[in-house]
Amino acid sequence: MKELEKTLARLRMLQSEIKARENQLHSLRQLLQGRLSRIPNYTLYGTSDLDSSVSMMEDIAQRMAKLEATLSHLEAIKKRAQEEVESLELVKKVEETKAELLSLQARSQRDEDTEKEIRRLQRLIDEASEKAARSISLK
C-alpha cells in the first residue's frame, strides 16, 4: 500500500507540474498573439520594413506552432496520468475494502448487521474489480 501511495503522490505532483506548464504556455501564447497583431503596425507606420515584419511574423508563427505542439503533448500526458490516478485510486479502494472485509469476517460473533456489511463490502469489491478490469482493457 505504501508503494501505491508513493505512486499516487508522484502522479499528483506530475499533474500539478503539467498544470503549471500549461498556464505558462497559455500566457506565452497570449503574449505572442499580441506581438503578432502589432507587427503590421511597424510596417504601416515606418518603424520596420516589409521584409523585417514578415520575418518577425514567421518567427512568431514558428514559436506558436511549437507551443501548440507542446500543449498537445502535455494534454496527452495529462490524460494518461489522470487515467492512471483513477485506476490506482480504485485499486486502493479495493485494498481498503478487502481489509475491512477481512476484519469483519474475523469477528467471532456476527450479527445480522455484520453479515449485511460483509455482503455490501463484497459487492463493492466485485464492482470495483469489474470497473478496474474494464479500465485496463480500454488502455
N, C-alpha and C positions, 0 to 999 in steps of 0.2 A: 504494500500500500504506500510505503514511503517513496518508492521509485515513481509510482503513479502521481503522487503529489508533486514531486520534483518536475516531472514532465509537464504536468498541467501548469505549474508556475512558469516554467520556461516558455511554454506556448503563449501564456497570457502576456509575458514580457515581450515576446515577439509581436503579438498583436498590438501592443502599445507602441512599440517601435515603428511598426508599419503605419499606424495612425499618425504618428508624429511626422514621418517621412511624407505621407500623403498630404498633410497640411502644409508642409514646407513646399512641396511641388505645386500645390494649388495656388499658393502665394506667388511663387515664381511664375506660374502661368499668367496670372493677372498682371504682373509686372511686365512680362514680355508682350502681352497683348496691348498694354498701354504704350509701350515703346513702338510697337509695330504700327499702331494707329497714328502716332506723332511723326513718324519718319517722312511721310509725304509732305508735311508742312515744311520740313527743312528744305526740300527741293523747291516748293512753291514760293517760299519767301527768301530764297537765295543763300541760305546758310550752308547748303550742301549741293553738290552737282548730282545729276541724274544717276550716273554710274555708282557713286558712293551710296546714294539712297537705296538703289536696287541691291547692292552688295550687302548693306546692313539688313535689309528686309530678308534676303536669302539666308543670312547668318541666323537671324531670329527664327525664321521658319524651320531651319535645321535643328535649332535648340528646342523648339516646341515639339517637333516630331520625336526627338529623343525623349523629351519629358513625357509625352503621351505614351510612348512605348514603355517607359519605366512605370508609369501609373498602371498600365495594363498588366505588367509583370507583378507589381505589388498586389493588385486585385486578385490575381490567380493564387499567389502565396497566401493572402489573407483568407480567401475562400477555403483553401485546403487546411489551413491552420484552424479555422472555425469548425470545420467538419471533424478534425482530429480532437479538438476540445470537447465537442459534443459526444463523440464516441468514448473518450476517456471518462467523461463525467458519468456516462451511462454504465461503464464498467465499474466505476467507483460506487455508484448507487447499488448495483447488483451485489458487489462485495459487502457493502454495509448491510444490505438487506439479508444476505446469507448469514452474516454474523449474528444479526438479530434473531433470525430464524433458528439458528443452532442454539442460541441462548434459551429461547422459548422451548425448544424440543428437549433440552437438557433438564428442564424443571421436572422434579419428581411428581409434583401434583399439578394436574392440568384440569382447569375448569372449562366450561363452555366458551368463555371469552378468550381464553388462551388458545383453544382449538380454532376459533374463528380468526384470531390474529395469525396463527400459523398458516391457515389457508389463504388469508389475504396476502401475507408475505410471499408465499409460494407463487401466487398469481402474479404479484409484482415482479418476481424474479423471472418467471416464464415470459411475461410481456416484454420486459427489458431485454431479455436474451433474444427474443424474436426480433425486436427492433434493432438490436446490435447486429444480428445476422443479416437483416435487410440492408443496414448501413454499410456493412462490409461488402456485400455482394454488389452494391452500387458503385463502389470505388474502382 
